Amino acid sequence: MLLAALYCLLWSFRTSAGHFPRACASSKSLTEKECCPPWAGDGSPCGRLSGRGSCQDVILSTAPLGPQFPFTGVDDRESWPSIFYNRTCQCFSNFMGFNCGSCKFGFRGPRCTERRLLVRRNIFDLSVPEKNKFLAYLTLAKHTTSPDYVIPTGTYGQMNHGTTPLFNDVSVYDLFVWMHYYVSRDTLLGDSEVWRDIDFAHEAPGFLPWHRLFLLLWEQEIQKLTGDENFTIPYWDWRDAENCDVCTDEYMGGRNPANPNLLSPASFFSSWQIVCSRLEEYNSRQALCNRTSEGPLLRNPGNHDKARTPRLPSSADVEFCLSLTQYESGSMDKAANFSFRNTLEGFADPVTGIADASQSSMHNALHIYMNGTMSQVPGSANDPIFLLHHAFVDSIFEQWLRKYHPLQDVYPEANAPIGHNRESYMVPFIPLYRNGDFFISSKDLGYDYSYLQDSEPDIFQDYIKPYLEQAQRIWPWLIGAAVVGSVLTAVLGGLTSLLCRRKRNQLPEEKQPLLMEKEDYHNLMYQSHL
């Protein structure tokens, strides 16, 4: 009853965000390749009259790419977003959004000048009302049509280069499901041919920044949708988990007793319909997902391929990841060794750091373990556990950033797989964001994690104590050096004193200093004054 009441109450709030702005989905915008909608506050494009931003040319990175994608000009996502738009809003100061109508992450207020820091918490630390509110927000997002964004149902070529727009409405929740599908789908080559070795958000350096932005935008849209400015995504701490302890009807949905692949009828999500999960069907039709319902959520945790994923990640696995000092290495893809990103993503062994194509560990392990909708990359965001899981993955990324304080140039500038260089714009976001923009601490983006707050650096433990321990190890040498130094000083001092006394005693009488006569003293003073 409480969830139903919350759900009904929240229907009065409607807004959204995501991929193609509705205002830019016209043939005029597509043929002119310009997406600079007016800001409602002053009616000018990008809020130019209010100093919020202006319509500018998109400057693309020219840094060379890795060899993984051997084509040019066959995929709408290449050199994003130039296939669709080459002019967009560039926002000033702390303003953000496709029309510069929002505030940058970490700011709020009418002029976006107020700093704020929100805290993501463990889902099991939420009170019952807080947890129920989160579940109600999810359902509201699932059933509310986005007023600001639409999704394309065809490629730019299928739209006759923009003259025949092909777009559909989509719910706020499914908008983000569609984005995760679109960024990871195969390249359509025509005649049922596809290129599978491509992904603009996985298997390369952009994996962590892309999902960081994805969660921030999802969080921001729920805040707008509900009017709850303090909403944050909870996380599921899966370290050392023996099973899916969030897979209960009280939380993210228990198992259906009649069909172990479905959710319990008592679950909040048992009636949800998934979208964008039938990748092979889209490939065969050379089509894009159009958000048609494809059946209920599937999940059968623990009944997965145990040869591929023998266990869930442990605390030791996480600590090993955090011990890897290189963010990226080698080919910068899923074959990278001793790469923090590749090990955390799950393509490298969390005990050795060596890439292993036969195993799925860390982040990947949770997806495989769920044995259902979560286990297929393009449609995995259909399952709301996706949000809890990736929030915790992001917290591990945050720990690494705080441990090593990397400069921006640690993130690869060039030769990463397509879409993953530091200055590349992340697919499929409009407004535009670069990968390197999110290679910074979460605190600079306006959020933190409760368990990281509890482990803030202790000045004595982290800075003073190590020096004391080092001094303790070398104290015998320090004392020995002090003793030898004292003896040498005493000997040299004694010899010097003795020599000085002997010299004074040998001075002839006529050279002994005399007291100055009064007259001489006055003469000296007079000369000094002159």
VEXDREN-2710 file (C-alpha; in Angstrom, 1 decimal):
% VEXDREN-2710
k/r/px/py/pz
1/MET/0.0/0.0/0.0
2/LEU/2.8/2.4/0.9
3/LEU/4.6/1.8/-2.5
4/ALA/1.3/2.2/-4.4
5/ALA/0.6/5.5/-2.6
6/LEU/4.1/6.8/-3.3
7/TYR/3.8/5.8/-6.9
8/CYS/0.5/7.6/-7.4
9/LEU/1.9/10.7/-5.6
10/LEU/5.0/10.8/-7.8
11/TRP/3.0/10.8/-11.1
12/SER/2.5/14.5/-10.7
13/PHE/6.2/15.2/-11.5
14/ARG/7.3/14.8/-15.1
15/THR/10.6/15.6/-16.8
16/SER/13.7/13.7/-18.1
17/ALA/17.0/13.5/-20.0
18/GLY/19.2/11.2/-22.1
19/HIS/20.1/10.8/-25.8
20/PHE/18.5/12.7/-28.7
21/PRO/16.8/15.9/-27.5
22/ARG/13.2/16.0/-28.8
23/ALA/13.8/19.5/-30.0
24/CYS/16.6/18.3/-32.3
25/ALA/14.8/15.3/-33.8
26/SER/13.3/17.3/-36.7
27/SER/14.4/17.1/-40.3
28/LYS/15.5/20.7/-40.1
29/SER/17.9/20.0/-37.2
30/LEU/19.2/16.8/-38.8
31/THR/19.8/18.2/-42.3
32/GLU/21.4/21.4/-40.9
33/LYS/23.3/19.2/-38.4
34/GLU/22.6/21.7/-35.6
35/CYS/21.3/20.9/-32.1
36/CYS/21.1/24.2/-30.2
37/PRO/17.6/24.3/-28.7
38/PRO/16.4/27.5/-26.9
39/TRP/16.4/27.7/-23.1
40/ALA/12.9/28.3/-21.8
41/GLY/14.2/30.9/-19.3
42/ASP/15.0/33.5/-22.0
43/GLY/13.9/31.8/-25.3
44/SER/17.4/32.1/-26.9
45/PRO/19.4/29.2/-28.2
46/CYS/21.5/27.7/-25.4
47/GLY/20.4/30.5/-23.1
48/ARG/22.8/32.9/-24.9
49/LEU/20.9/36.0/-23.8
50/SER/21.4/35.0/-20.1
51/GLY/25.0/34.1/-20.6
52/ARG/24.5/30.4/-20.1
53/GLY/26.0/29.2/-23.4
54/SER/26.2/29.6/-27.1
55/CYS/25.8/27.5/-30.3
56/GLN/29.3/26.4/-31.4
57/ASP/31.0/24.0/-33.8
58/VAL/31.9/20.6/-32.4
59/ILE/35.7/20.2/-32.3
60/LEU/36.5/16.5/-32.7
61/SER/39.7/14.8/-31.5
62/THR/42.2/13.9/-34.1
63/ALA/44.2/11.5/-31.9
64/PRO/44.9/8.2/-33.6
65/LEU/42.8/5.2/-32.7
66/GLY/43.7/1.6/-31.9
67/PRO/43.5/-1.1/-34.7
68/GLN/40.5/-3.0/-33.3
69/PHE/38.0/-1.3/-35.7
70/PRO/39.2/-1.5/-39.3
71/PHE/36.4/0.5/-41.0
72/THR/35.6/4.2/-41.6
73/GLY/32.3/5.8/-42.3
74/VAL/30.1/2.7/-41.7
75/ASP/28.8/3.4/-38.2
76/ASP/26.8/6.4/-37.0
77/ARG/28.7/6.3/-33.7
78/GLU/32.1/7.1/-35.4
79/SER/33.4/10.6/-34.5
80/TRP/30.4/11.1/-32.3
81/PRO/28.1/13.1/-32.8
82/SER/29.2/14.4/-36.2
83/ILE/27.0/12.1/-38.3
84/PHE/24.0/13.8/-36.7
85/TYR/25.2/17.2/-35.5
86/ASN/28.3/19.3/-35.9
87/ARG/27.0/22.3/-33.9
88/THR/25.7/21.9/-30.3
89/CYS/25.3/24.1/-27.2
90/GLN/28.6/24.8/-25.4
91/CYS/27.7/25.9/-21.9
92/PHE/29.6/28.4/-19.8
93/SER/30.5/28.5/-16.1
94/ASN/28.6/25.8/-14.1
95/PHE/25.7/25.4/-16.6
96/MET/25.1/22.1/-18.4
97/GLY/22.5/20.4/-20.6
98/PHE/21.5/20.2/-24.3
99/ASN/20.2/23.8/-23.9
100/CYS/22.4/24.8/-21.0
101/GLY/19.3/24.7/-18.8
102/SER/20.8/22.5/-16.0
103/CYS/23.6/22.8/-13.5
104/LYS/26.9/20.8/-13.7
105/PHE/27.2/17.9/-11.4
106/GLY/27.9/19.1/-7.9
107/PHE/26.2/22.4/-8.3
108/ARG/22.6/23.7/-7.9
109/GLY/20.7/27.0/-7.5
110/PRO/19.2/29.4/-10.0
111/ARG/22.7/30.4/-11.2
112/CYS/24.3/27.1/-10.5
113/THR/26.7/28.6/-7.9
114/GLU/25.8/26.5/-4.9
115/ARG/28.1/23.5/-4.2
116/ARG/26.6/20.3/-3.0
117/LEU/27.8/16.8/-2.1
118/LEU/25.4/13.9/-2.0
119/VAL/26.2/10.5/-0.5
120/ARG/25.4/7.1/-2.1
121/ARG/24.6/4.6/0.6
122/ASN/24.5/0.8/1.0
123/ILE/21.0/-0.4/0.1
124/PHE/20.9/-2.4/3.3
125/ASP/21.5/0.8/5.3
126/LEU/18.4/2.4/3.9
127/SER/15.4/2.6/6.2
128/VAL/12.2/0.9/5.1
129/PRO/10.6/4.1/3.9
130/GLU/13.8/5.1/2.1
131/LYS/14.0/1.7/0.4
132/ASN/10.3/1.8/-0.6
133/LYS/10.8/5.3/-2.0
134/PHE/13.7/4.0/-4.2
135/LEU/11.5/1.2/-5.5
136/ALA/8.7/3.6/-6.2
137/TYR/11.0/5.9/-8.1
138/LEU/12.2/3.0/-10.3
139/THR/8.6/2.1/-11.2
140/LEU/7.7/5.8/-11.9
141/ALA/10.7/6.1/-14.2
142/LYS/9.7/2.9/-16.0
143/HIS/6.2/4.2/-16.7
144/THR/6.8/7.9/-17.4
145/THR/7.4/9.1/-21.0
146/SER/10.4/11.3/-21.4
147/PRO/9.3/14.8/-22.4
148/ASP/12.7/15.9/-23.4
149/TYR/14.3/13.0/-25.3
150/VAL/13.4/10.5/-28.0
151/ILE/15.3/7.5/-29.4
152/PRO/16.1/6.9/-33.1
153/THR/14.7/3.7/-34.6
154/GLY/16.8/3.8/-37.7
155/THR/20.3/4.8/-38.8
156/TYR/21.1/8.1/-40.3
157/GLY/21.2/6.5/-43.7
158/GLN/17.8/4.9/-43.1
159/MET/16.5/8.4/-42.3
160/ASN/17.6/9.4/-45.8
161/HIS/20.4/11.5/-44.2
162/GLY/17.9/13.3/-41.9
163/THR/15.2/14.2/-44.3
164/THR/12.9/11.4/-42.9
165/PRO/13.4/11.3/-39.1
166/LEU/12.7/8.0/-37.4
167/PHE/12.2/8.5/-33.7
168/ASN/10.1/7.0/-30.9
169/ASP/9.0/8.1/-27.5
170/VAL/10.5/6.2/-24.6
171/SER/10.1/6.0/-20.8
172/VAL/12.7/7.6/-18.6
173/TYR/14.0/4.2/-17.4
174/ASP/14.0/2.6/-20.8
175/LEU/15.8/5.6/-22.3
176/PHE/18.9/4.6/-20.3
177/VAL/18.4/0.9/-21.2
178/TRP/18.3/2.0/-24.9
179/MET/21.5/4.1/-24.4
180/HIS/23.4/1.1/-22.9
181/TYR/22.2/-1.1/-25.8
182/TYR/23.1/1.6/-28.4
183/VAL/26.6/2.1/-27.1
184/SER/27.5/-1.6/-27.1
185/ARG/25.6/-2.9/-30.2
186/ASP/27.4/-4.4/-33.2
187/THR/28.2/-2.4/-36.3
188/LEU/25.6/-3.0/-39.1
189/LEU/27.5/-3.6/-42.3
190/GLY/24.5/-4.5/-44.6
191/ASP/23.2/-7.8/-45.9
192/SER/22.9/-9.2/-42.4
193/GLU/26.7/-8.7/-42.0
194/VAL/27.9/-7.2/-38.7
195/TRP/31.2/-6.3/-37.0
196/ARG/31.1/-7.5/-33.4
197/ASP/34.5/-6.3/-32.1
198/ILE/33.3/-2.9/-31.2
199/ASP/32.0/-1.3/-28.0
200/PHE/32.0/2.3/-27.1
201/ALA/31.6/1.7/-23.3
202/HIS/33.2/-1.6/-22.5
203/GLU/36.5/-3.5/-23.0
204/ALA/38.6/-0.4/-23.1
205/PRO/39.7/2.7/-21.0
206/GLY/36.3/4.4/-21.2
207/PHE/34.5/1.6/-19.3
208/LEU/34.7/3.4/-15.9
209/PRO/34.2/7.0/-17.0
210/TRP/31.3/6.1/-19.3
211/HIS/29.4/4.2/-16.6
212/ARG/30.2/7.0/-14.1
213/LEU/28.4/9.5/-16.3
214/PHE/25.6/7.0/-17.1
215/LEU/24.8/6.7/-13.3
216/LEU/25.1/10.5/-12.8
217/LEU/22.6/11.2/-15.6
218/TRP/20.2/8.5/-14.4
219/GLU/20.4/10.0/-10.8
220/GLN/19.9/13.5/-12.1
221/GLU/16.8/12.4/-14.1
222/ILE/15.2/10.8/-11.1
223/GLN/15.9/14.0/-9.1
224/LYS/14.0/16.0/-11.8
225/LEU/11.3/13.4/-12.2
226/THR/10.4/13.2/-8.5
227/GLY/11.4/16.7/-7.3
228/ASP/13.7/14.9/-4.8
229/GLU/17.0/16.9/-5.1
230/ASN/18.7/14.7/-2.6
231/PHE/18.1/11.3/-4.3
232/THR/21.1/9.1/-4.8
233/ILE/21.5/5.6/-6.2
234/PRO/22.2/3.0/-3.5
235/TYR/24.9/0.5/-4.0
236/TRP/25.2/-3.2/-3.3
237/ASP/28.5/-4.2/-1.7
238/TRP/29.0/-7.7/-3.2
239/ARG/32.4/-8.4/-1.7
240/ASP/32.5/-11.9/-0.3
241/ALA/28.8/-12.5/-1.0
242/GLU/27.8/-16.1/-1.1
243/ASN/24.6/-15.4/-3.0
244/CYS/22.4/-12.6/-4.3
245/ASP/21.3/-11.1/-1.0
246/VAL/19.4/-8.3/-2.8
247/CYS/17.3/-10.9/-4.7
248/THR/14.4/-10.9/-2.3
249/ASP/10.9/-9.5/-2.7
250/GLU/11.7/-6.9/-0.1
251/TYR/14.4/-5.5/-2.3
252/MET/15.1/-6.3/-6.0
253/GLY/12.9/-9.4/-6.5
254/GLY/12.9/-13.0/-5.3
255/ARG/12.7/-16.2/-7.4
256/ASN/9.4/-17.4/-8.9
257/PRO/8.6/-20.7/-7.2
258/ALA/6.9/-22.0/-10.4
259/ASN/9.7/-20.9/-12.8
260/PRO/13.2/-20.2/-11.5
261/ASN/14.0/-18.0/-14.5
262/LEU/11.3/-15.5/-13.5
263/LEU/10.8/-13.1/-10.6
264/SER/8.4/-13.8/-7.8
265/PRO/4.8/-12.5/-8.4
266/ALA/5.2/-10.6/-5.2
267/SER/8.2/-8.7/-6.5
268/PHE/7.9/-5.1/-7.4
269/PHE/9.5/-5.9/-10.8
270/SER/7.7/-9.1/-11.9
271/SER/5.4/-7.2/-14.3
272/TRP/8.3/-5.2/-15.9
273/GLN/8.8/-5.7/-19.7
274/ILE/12.3/-5.6/-21.0
275/VAL/13.5/-3.9/-24.2
276/CYS/16.6/-3.9/-26.5
277/SER/17.8/-7.4/-25.5
278/ARG/17.3/-9.3/-28.9
279/LEU/20.6/-8.2/-30.5
280/GLU/20.7/-11.1/-33.0
281/GLU/17.2/-10.2/-34.2
282/TYR/18.2/-6.5/-34.8
283/ASN/21.4/-7.6/-36.5
284/SER/19.6/-9.9/-38.9
285/ARG/17.1/-7.1/-39.8
286/GLN/19.9/-4.5/-39.9
287/ALA/17.7/-2.5/-37.6
288/LEU/17.9/-0.6/-34.3
289/CYS/16.0/-1.4/-31.1
290/ASN/12.7/0.5/-31.2
291/ARG/11.8/-0.2/-27.5
292/THR/9.2/-2.8/-28.3
293/SER/8.4/-5.0/-25.3
294/GLU/10.3/-8.3/-25.3
295/GLY/8.9/-10.2/-22.3
296/PRO/9.5/-10.2/-18.6
297/LEU/12.8/-9.8/-16.7
298/LEU/14.8/-13.0/-16.5
299/ARG/17.0/-13.8/-13.6
300/ASN/18.2/-17.1/-12.1
301/PRO/21.1/-16.2/-9.8
302/GLY/23.7/-18.9/-9.1
303/ASN/22.6/-21.3/-11.9
304/HIS/25.3/-20.0/-14.2
305/ASP/28.4/-21.4/-16.0
306/LYS/30.6/-22.1/-12.9
307/ALA/33.5/-23.1/-15.1
308/ARG/33.5/-19.5/-16.4
309/THR/32.7/-17.8/-13.1
310/PRO/33.4/-20.1/-10.2
311/ARG/32.7/-17.6/-7.5
312/LEU/31.7/-14.0/-6.8
313/PRO/34.4/-11.4/-6.1
314/SER/36.1/-11.4/-2.7
315/SER/37.6/-8.5/-0.7
316/ALA/41.0/-9.8/-1.6
317/ASP/40.1/-9.5/-5.3
318/VAL/39.2/-5.9/-4.8
319/GLU/42.4/-5.1/-2.8
320/PHE/44.5/-6.7/-5.6
321/CYS/42.7/-4.5/-8.2
322/LEU/43.5/-1.5/-6.0
323/SER/47.2/-2.5/-5.9
324/LEU/47.6/-2.1/-9.6
325/THR/49.2/1.2/-10.3
326/GLN/48.5/1.3/-14.1
327/TYR/45.1/2.5/-15.1
328/GLU/45.6/1.0/-18.6
329/SER/48.2/-1.0/-20.4
330/GLY/49.3/-2.7/-23.6
331/SER/46.6/-2.9/-26.3
332/MET/44.1/-1.1/-23.9
333/ASP/41.4/-3.7/-24.6
334/LYS/40.3/-6.9/-22.9
335/ALA/43.7/-8.4/-23.6
336/ALA/45.5/-5.9/-21.4
337/ASN/47.7/-7.2/-18.5
338/PHE/48.2/-5.6/-15.1
339/SER/45.6/-3.0/-16.0
340/PHE/43.4/-1.7/-13.2
341/ARG/40.6/-1.1/-15.6
342/ASN/40.8/-4.5/-17.3
343/THR/41.1/-6.4/-14.0
344/LEU/38.1/-4.5/-12.4
345/GLU/36.0/-5.0/-15.5
346/GLY/36.7/-8.7/-15.2
347/PHE/38.8/-9.7/-18.3
348/ALA/42.0/-10.2/-16.2
349/ASP/42.6/-12.6/-13.3
350/PRO/42.0/-10.7/-10.0
351/VAL/44.9/-12.7/-8.4
352/THR/47.6/-12.2/-11.1
353/GLY/46.3/-9.3/-13.3
354/ILE/46.9/-11.4/-16.4
355/ALA/44.2/-11.3/-19.1
356/ASP/42.2/-14.5/-19.3
357/ALA/39.5/-14.9/-22.0
358/SER/38.2/-18.1/-20.5
359/GLN/37.2/-16.4/-17.2
360/SER/34.7/-13.7/-16.2
361/SER/35.6/-12.2/-12.8
362/MET/35.0/-9.0/-10.8
363/HIS/32.4/-6.7/-12.6
364/ASN/31.7/-9.4/-15.3
365/ALA/31.2/-12.1/-12.7
366/LEU/28.1/-10.4/-11.3
367/HIS/26.6/-10.1/-14.7
368/ILE/27.2/-13.8/-15.5
369/TYR/26.1/-14.9/-12.0
370/MET/22.6/-13.4/-12.5
371/ASN/22.1/-15.8/-15.4
372/GLY/19.4/-13.8/-17.2
373/THR/18.7/-10.4/-18.6
374/MET/21.8/-9.0/-16.7
375/SER/24.1/-11.5/-18.5
376/GLN/23.7/-10.1/-22.0
377/VAL/25.6/-6.8/-22.3
378/PRO/23.3/-4.7/-24.6
379/GLY/20.1/-5.3/-22.5
380/SER/21.7/-5.7/-19.1
381/ALA/20.4/-2.3/-17.8
382/ASN/16.8/-3.7/-18.0
383/ASP/17.5/-5.3/-14.6
384/PRO/17.5/-2.6/-11.9
385/ILE/20.2/-4.6/-10.0
386/PHE/22.4/-3.1/-12.8
387/LEU/22.3/0.2/-11.0
388/LEU/23.2/-1.2/-7.6
389/HIS/26.0/-3.2/-9.1
390/HIS/27.6/-0.4/-11.1
391/ALA/27.4/2.0/-8.2
392/PHE/29.6/-0.3/-6.3
393/VAL/32.0/-0.8/-9.2
394/ASP/32.2/3.0/-9.4
395/SER/33.1/3.2/-5.7
396/ILE/36.1/0.9/-6.4
397/PHE/37.1/3.2/-9.2
398/GLU/36.8/6.1/-6.8
399/GLN/39.1/4.3/-4.3
400/TRP/41.7/3.9/-7.0
401/LEU/41.5/7.6/-7.9
402/ARG/41.9/8.6/-4.3
403/LYS/44.8/6.2/-3.7
404/TYR/46.9/7.3/-6.6
405/HIS/45.6/10.9/-7.4
406/PRO/46.4/10.4/-11.1
407/LEU/46.9/13.4/-13.4
408/GLN/44.5/13.7/-16.4
409/ASP/47.2/12.5/-18.8
410/VAL/47.3/9.1/-17.1
411/TYR/44.1/8.4/-19.1
412/PRO/45.2/7.4/-22.6
413/GLU/45.2/10.3/-25.1
414/ALA/45.6/8.2/-28.2
415/ASN/45.7/4.6/-29.7
416/ALA/42.8/3.3/-27.5
417/PRO/39.9/1.5/-29.3
418/ILE/37.5/3.7/-31.1
419/GLY/35.6/6.1/-28.9
420/HIS/37.8/5.5/-25.9
421/ASN/40.6/8.2/-26.3
422/ARG/40.7/10.9/-23.6
423/GLU/39.3/13.6/-25.8
424/SER/36.7/11.4/-27.6
425/TYR/33.1/12.3/-26.9
426/MET/31.2/9.6/-25.2
427/VAL/28.4/7.8/-27.2
428/PRO/25.5/8.5/-27.3
429/PHE/25.2/11.5/-25.0
430/ILE/23.9/14.9/-26.0
431/PRO/25.0/17.2/-24.5
432/LEU/28.6/16.2/-25.2
433/TYR/31.0/14.8/-22.6
434/ARG/34.6/13.6/-23.0
435/ASN/36.0/10.5/-21.4
436/GLY/38.7/12.4/-19.6
437/ASP/36.1/14.7/-18.0
438/PHE/35.1/11.9/-15.7
439/PHE/38.6/10.7/-14.8
440/ILE/38.4/12.8/-11.6
441/SER/37.3/12.2/-8.0
442/SER/33.6/11.8/-7.4
443/LYS/33.8/14.7/-4.9
444/ASP/34.5/17.0/-7.8
445/LEU/31.3/15.7/-9.4
446/GLY/29.2/16.3/-6.3
447/TYR/28.9/12.8/-4.7
448/ASP/30.6/10.4/-2.3
449/TYR/30.1/6.9/-0.9
450/SER/29.1/6.3/2.7
451/TYR/31.7/3.6/3.3
452/LEU/34.5/5.8/1.8
453/GLN/33.5/8.6/4.1
454/ASP/34.0/6.3/7.0
455/SER/37.5/5.6/5.8
456/GLU/38.7/9.2/5.2
457/PRO/42.5/9.5/5.6
458/ASP/43.8/9.6/9.2
459/ILE/46.7/12.1/9.3
460/PHE/48.6/10.2/12.0
461/GLN/48.0/6.7/10.4
462/ASP/48.6/7.7/6.8
463/TYR/51.3/10.3/7.1
464/ILE/53.1/10.5/10.5
465/LYS/53.0/6.9/11.5
466/PRO/54.9/5.6/8.4
467/TYR/57.7/8.0/9.1
468/LEU/57.9/7.0/12.7
469/GLU/58.0/3.3/11.7
470/GLN/60.8/4.0/9.3
471/ALA/62.7/5.9/12.0
472/GLN/62.2/3.0/14.4
473/ARG/63.8/0.6/11.9
474/ILE/66.9/2.8/11.6
475/TRP/67.1/4.1/15.1
476/PRO/70.3/2.1/16.0
477/TRP/72.1/3.7/13.1
478/LEU/70.8/7.2/14.1
479/ILE/72.0/6.7/17.7
480/GLY/75.3/5.4/16.6
481/ALA/75.8/8.4/14.3
482/ALA/74.8/10.8/17.0
483/VAL/77.3/9.3/19.5
484/VAL/80.2/9.3/17.0
485/GLY/79.3/12.9/16.0
486/SER/79.3/14.0/19.7
487/VAL/82.7/12.4/20.3
488/LEU/84.3/14.0/17.3
489/THR/82.8/17.4/18.2
490/ALA/84.1/17.2/21.8
491/VAL/87.6/16.2/20.6
492/LEU/87.8/19.0/18.0
493/GLY/86.4/21.5/20.5
494/GLY/89.0/20.5/23.1
495/LEU/91.9/20.8/20.6
496/THR/90.7/24.2/19.4
497/SER/90.4/25.6/22.9
498/LEU/93.9/24.3/23.8
499/LEU/95.6/25.9/20.8
500/CYS/93.9/29.2/21.4
501/ARG/95.1/29.3/25.1
502/ARG/98.7/28.6/24.1
503/LYS/98.6/31.3/21.5
504/ARG/97.4/33.9/23.9
505/ASN/100.0/33.0/26.5
506/GLN/102.8/33.5/23.8
507/LEU/101.9/37.0/22.8
508/PRO/104.7/39.7/23.6
509/GLU/103.8/42.3/26.1
510/GLU/103.9/45.2/23.7
511/LYS/101.2/43.5/21.6
512/GLN/98.8/43.0/24.6
513/PRO/95.6/45.1/24.3
514/LEU/95.5/48.3/26.4
515/LEU/92.6/50.2/27.9
516/MET/91.8/53.2/25.8
517/GLU/92.5/56.6/27.2
518/LYS/89.6/58.9/27.6
519/GLU/91.0/61.4/25.1
520/ASP/91.6/58.6/22.5
521/TYR/88.0/57.4/23.0
522/HIS/86.6/60.9/22.2
523/ASN/88.8/61.2/19.1
524/LEU/87.5/57.8/17.9
525/MET/83.9/58.9/18.4
526/TYR/84.5/62.1/16.6
527/GLN/86.0/60.3/13.6
528/SER/83.1/57.9/13.5
529/HIS/80.6/60.7/13.4
530/LEU/82.4/62.4/10.6
END
